[in-house]
Amino acid sequence: MDIKTLFNEALLAQAAYVDGLTSGMTGEDLAKVLKESDTSITQAQAEYFASKYKVVQQMNESGFSATLFQNIESGEYHLANRGTDGVLDGDWTDANASNSAYGMAYNHVAELINFYLQVTHSKLVSSSENLRHLAFETSQSKQQLAIREAA
């Protein structure tokens, strides 16, 4: 892996921490949001990133956050996700409790699966149709988590 690839991947990871990205955002609009975020992205980094990538979709309604970017030149997609929100956020407590009890934050896994389904079906499903959403539930023995369709 060369230094340019590492640099681009580092910028993608840093951009995943930016809130307020909207589908289709590119160019000056993207550079402005990146620069004004509290992620320490410099003006030069923001301009470089915005010249190379566009926002396909961002999901950050829960403690889990993922953003799908597309390389403008190659058409290649990059999924960037970030860590759990802050200590004062209820999601941090839930995610860490789930990590302790089950070895991973299953709600975040379900959110990732749902985001993947939403993104991969967005061109196939009309806006009037509903996608199935999945969630995990604890079994009675609490030894396993079962996946179920969310209500």
N, C-alpha and C positions, 0 to 999 in steps of 0.2 A: 504494500500500500504506500503510495507516495504522499508527500507533504501536502499537496493541493487537495487530494481526496480527504485527508485528515482535517484540513482546514474547513472544507465544505461541510463535512459531517459535524464538526464542532459548532459551526454556525447554525446548522439545522437543529442541533440539540439545544442551543441557546435560544433560537427562535421559538422553540416549543413552549418556552416560559412566558411568551408574550400573549396577553389577553387582547381581545378586540380584533382579531384577524377575521376577515370575512371571505367567503367563497369568491374566487376570481380576482382577489386583490393582487396587484402587481405594481411595478414601477414606483413612481413617486409616492403614491398612497401607502404602499407597503413599506417603503423606506422610512416614511414619516412615523408610522405606528411603531416600527422597530426601534427607531431612534428615541422616541418619546417614552418607551417602556422603561421599567426599572431593572433591566437586565444587563446594563453596562455595554450594550452594543454601540460601537462608535458610529459616527456619521459615515465614514469610509466603509465600514463593515456593512452597515444598513444599505448603502447604495450598491455595493457589490452583490449582496444577497438578493436585493430586489431586481437586479439586472439578470440574475441567473434562475430565480425561482418564482413561482406563483403559488398562491394559497388555493388548494382545491377545496378543503373543508376543515373546520376546526370544531372540536367537541370539548367543551370544558364546563358543562353545566353541573357536574358533580365534582368530587375531589379528584377523579381521574381526568386527565386531559391528554388529548391526542390531536395532532394536526397533520393532515396529509398535504405535502408540498409536491409540486411537479417541476422538474428541471425544464426550463423553457427551450433550451437548445436540443436536448436529447429526448425529451418526452418522458424520461424516467421518473417514477413516483418514489417518494421518500416519506415514510411514516415516522414521525417524531413524537414521542410521548414524554411527559415529565413526571416527576415524583409527586408524592402526596402533598396536598396543601398544608399550610402552617399548623403549628401546635394548637392554636386557639380555634381552629376549624374542627367541627365535629367529625369530618371525614378522617382526619389524622388519627383520632382515637379509634374509630371503627376499623380503619385499615390496619393499625398496629395490633388491635385485639384479634382481628382475623388472622394476621400473620402469626401471632403467638399461638392461637388455638388450632389453626389449620395449616400453617406453613406458607400461606399466601393470602393476599387480599382478594378474596373471591368476588366481591362486588366490583373490584377494578377489572378482574378478568372478564366478568359479564359485560361491563361497559366497553371493554376492548372488542369483544365479540360483536356486540351490538353496533359499534362504530364501523367495524369491518363490513358487517351485513348492510348497513345503511349506505356506505360508500360504494360497495361493489354492486349494489342493486339500484343505485340512484338513477341510472340511465334506463333501466329495465322496468322500473315500477313507476306508475304515474303518481302524481301528488295526491290523488284521491284514495289511493290504496294504502293500507297500513302494513308495515313490515312487522313480522313477529319479533318480539324482544324477549331475550332470555335472562334468567336470573338463577341464582343458586339458593337452595334451601337446605337447612340442616335436617338430617334424618333423625329419627327418634333416638337412635343409639349415639348420635353426635360423633360417630366415627367417620362418617362420609358426608359429603355434600352432594346433593342431587341437582341436576340442572332441570329447570322447568321453564315453561313459557310464562313470561310476566303478564300480569293482568293489565 
